[in-house]
Amino acid sequence: MAVVVMKFGGTSVANVERIRNVARHVKREVDAGNKVCVVVSAMSGVTNQLVAYVREASLLHDAREYDAVVATGEQVTAGLLAIVLQSMGLQARSWQGWQVPITASAAHGSARITGIDGSEILRRFESDEVAVVTGFQGIEPERQRVATLGRGGSDTSAVAMAVALKADVCDIYTDVDGVYTTDPRIVAKAKRLPKISYEEMLEMASLGSKVLQTRSVELAMNHRMRVRVLSSFVAPEAMAPVRLGQLEDIGTVVCDEDEIVESQVVSGIAYVKDEAKVTLIKVEDKPGIAARIFGPLADANINVDMIVQSVTPDGKHTDMTFTVQATELPRTLETLKAAKSEIGEFEIQSSADVAKISVIGIGMRSHAGVAALMFKALSDKGINILAITTSEIKISVLIDAAYAELAVRTLHSIYGLDAD
Amino acid sequence: MAVVVMKFGGTSVANVERIRNVARHVKREVDAGNKVCVVVSAMSGVTNQLVAYVREASLLHDAREYDAVVATGEQVTAGLLAIVLQSMGLQARSWQGWQVPITASAAHGSARITGIDGSEILRRFESDEVAVVTGFQGIEPERQRVATLGRGGSDTSAVAMAVALKADVCDIYTDVDGVYTTDPRIVAKAKRLPKISYEEMLEMASLGSKVLQTRSVELAMNHRMRVRVLSSFVAPEAMAPVRLGQLEDIGTVVCDEDEIVESQVVSGIAYVKDEAKVTLIKVEDKPGIAARIFGPLADANINVDMIVQSVTPDGKHTDMTFTVQATELPRTLETLKAAKSEIGEFEIQSSADVAKISVIGIGMRSHAGVAALMFKALSDKGINILAITTSEIKISVLIDAAYAELAVRTLHSIYGLDAD
């Protein structure tokens, strides 16, 4: 017997027929003797419709009212799934965030879960009742208002429920059957990773591999909750129910690195194409110049990612290159022009035709030469590196977007990730 | 200053543009210094969509889950209206049933309101905050589940809120501008009634004049809460705000008969065409025969309305005529056939081509001859009466449906209801 939290996103519950499919996944677990809490998102499209209503009502709107409206999407799914489960002969009931209760901070629209009382759900596990919980929402305890966690928050709801219920695993059902060494659409030889550490998954998630929401991985890491990525599109009866010790047979288990016996130096290659490069040319090289450039950008809430500073031959000027989200490029250029009096004279160049390629692996910590191998491989293919950033378990390079696929394939092969 | 509850139904909040129109009605009241609680229904069509989802999930469904799903419709409207009101510079917040709280019985899907704590809303009236409350729902206190009141329950929610807040009036906005002496589509000379008593309105409501839900009128009568029927389709700024003592200038005030100074003997003529007539011919006239006929119908939850029994010339048999809802006719015939062993031999005739015409007026209590005038007027037009029922303030006759309009026009004229 295992306690299992199962989370299903919007496309997995897009209509009643898909909800029936979800119910069969749940039934498989119950039939195997597992105790199940299901966390659901809104039917795909519903949240967008509700948000559109709110925007039509007023572009500037009270976040508490936005939450009251938008949170109804999950409430509909939860009730419908409970009904379908009952029609299959299972005991089930829906739980809205305030009913559990899941308490949340007052930051409406992007609230954080502050506590969960899972005692009543645990009590009902004893009589084999399935709990169907609305994702994405909680209740702000002081004013007793519904608070939503922000887009993608249902992953976080699921992990938080798993922690509260001391679950053995939190299974996140998606439209992919696991986490791969890289995007299979680019590299046919990409392999499913049976296990990946929280730290690696965090780098993957923040680097555009949109399988899991970053915050949910952080939460899982903090509480050492095993999270598994699975596909809801596999026939429910063709999938084995949760058995402890055999989790990695399907999907990808995100877990503590201690649980990964044979870890590879590099686990995966990630890439993003939605960054833009900005270069300020011939900025006067005076003390505090970086603050004068990046201060106004921070004030404008523009996230700067990679930064490279190079001094020009005259020694008095510097070129400053950095990247921002491509969608932020126009605002970035405006903000810099407005700050010209502080920064001084400069020329500006920008381009959205760049890609960031990242090599990720917890093994890097103990293995030297990973970066050198990367730089040489790219150089051998004639790919120019525009900027570099590194963390303990990741090396990212910025390159011309035209070479993105070539770079990913090259690195995937050179680090031994290609499937046989 | 008055405390006003304003209720808007589905067609009045059908989309964001219509919700904006509702907000202008509210603003008019706030600008006049009134304290306002608004009760809203789901946007028209939304409840039907949610019910369709539930039915698709399972035809036999847990009423508690049905309620969890269906109650979201009003929650969306309430949030949107609060946002629009705020955008007009008013203070407003939405209240879901469980937040007020409005407690309800555990009869999910057709729950009754058992209590309302309006103290927090009253406290916020002091700082001119508008309360936007979800109609149609409450919370069942023992299990803390959402419970809906059944279709049309938002009228009842509004009256219950008005009672809890000790409001001066409960204004129900509909798609008609008041209660008329009869259906203006049949009688062009029909007049708006400035006032009508609770008792008369109850007869009107239960007789097919679908302006107000019966239960809401009963509740208003029990608490002597003034209810006014108004049109939400009149331009909000063209309507006078609530002023006590001048309520009857627009719409129709449903109130205690003591408030109606010059009451007419007959206030209105109602008609329904959705009944069917059933006649059992030559039933053996033995003791308990009525129980043997109507017992099985009651067991099958079929409501019988009018009953006429006539003895045949031989003295040993009786003909039994009664009416049921036309939609129940097939089930009625089946049930009677199944009960043949108890009832004995009989022939059966049935027809849905009948109409029930009712003359309603609180003045009947003290005026004799109202019924005689009705029978004579119908007889003069050659209209045959198939059955008769009466109450203290109502006389109903069943006639051939072909004569329905003629009968209504004739009676409207003879009781002096025609407009000049």
Chai-1 contact restraints between the chains, C-beta under 6 A:
chainA,res_idxA,chainB,res_idxB,connection_type,confidence,min_distance_angstrom,max_distance_angstrom,comment,restraint_id
A,V16,B,E56,contact,1.0,0.0,6.0,A-B,restraint_1
A,V16,B,A57,contact,1.0,0.0,6.0,A-B,restraint_2
A,Y53,B,L80,contact,1.0,0.0,6.0,A-B,restraint_3
A,E56,B,V16,contact,1.0,0.0,6.0,A-B,restraint_4
A,A57,B,V16,contact,1.0,0.0,6.0,A-B,restraint_5
A,A57,B,L80,contact,1.0,0.0,6.0,A-B,restraint_6
A,A57,B,I83,contact,1.0,0.0,6.0,A-B,restraint_7
A,A57,B,V84,contact,1.0,0.0,6.0,A-B,restraint_8
A,S58,B,I83,contact,1.0,0.0,6.0,A-B,restraint_9
A,S58,B,S87,contact,1.0,0.0,6.0,A-B,restraint_10
A,H61,B,I83,contact,1.0,0.0,6.0,A-B,restraint_11
A,D62,B,Q86,contact,1.0,0.0,6.0,A-B,restraint_12
A,E65,B,G79,contact,1.0,0.0,6.0,A-B,restraint_13
A,E65,B,A82,contact,1.0,0.0,6.0,A-B,restraint_14
A,E65,B,I83,contact,1.0,0.0,6.0,A-B,restraint_15
A,E65,B,S94,contact,1.0,0.0,6.0,A-B,restraint_16
A,A68,B,G79,contact,1.0,0.0,6.0,A-B,restraint_17
A,A68,B,S94,contact,1.0,0.0,6.0,A-B,restraint_18
A,V69,B,V76,contact,1.0,0.0,6.0,A-B,restraint_19
A,V69,B,G79,contact,1.0,0.0,6.0,A-B,restraint_20
A,T72,B,T72,contact,1.0,0.0,6.0,A-B,restraint_21
A,T72,B,Q75,contact,1.0,0.0,6.0,A-B,restraint_22
A,T72,B,V76,contact,1.0,0.0,6.0,A-B,restraint_23
A,Q75,B,T72,contact,1.0,0.0,6.0,A-B,restraint_24
A,V76,B,V69,contact,1.0,0.0,6.0,A-B,restraint_25
A,V76,B,T72,contact,1.0,0.0,6.0,A-B,restraint_26
A,G79,B,E65,contact,1.0,0.0,6.0,A-B,restraint_27
A,G79,B,A68,contact,1.0,0.0,6.0,A-B,restraint_28
A,G79,B,V69,contact,1.0,0.0,6.0,A-B,restraint_29
A,L80,B,Y53,contact,1.0,0.0,6.0,A-B,restraint_30
A,L80,B,A57,contact,1.0,0.0,6.0,A-B,restraint_31
A,A82,B,E65,contact,1.0,0.0,6.0,A-B,restraint_32
A,I83,B,A57,contact,1.0,0.0,6.0,A-B,restraint_33
A,I83,B,S58,contact,1.0,0.0,6.0,A-B,restraint_34
A,I83,B,H61,contact,1.0,0.0,6.0,A-B,restraint_35
A,I83,B,E65,contact,1.0,0.0,6.0,A-B,restraint_36
A,V84,B,A57,contact,1.0,0.0,6.0,A-B,restraint_37
A,Q86,B,D62,contact,1.0,0.0,6.0,A-B,restraint_38
A,S87,B,S58,contact,1.0,0.0,6.0,A-B,restraint_39
A,S94,B,E65,contact,1.0,0.0,6.0,A-B,restraint_40
A,S94,B,A68,contact,1.0,0.0,6.0,A-B,restraint_41
A,Q99,B,Q144,contact,1.0,0.0,6.0,A-B,restraint_42
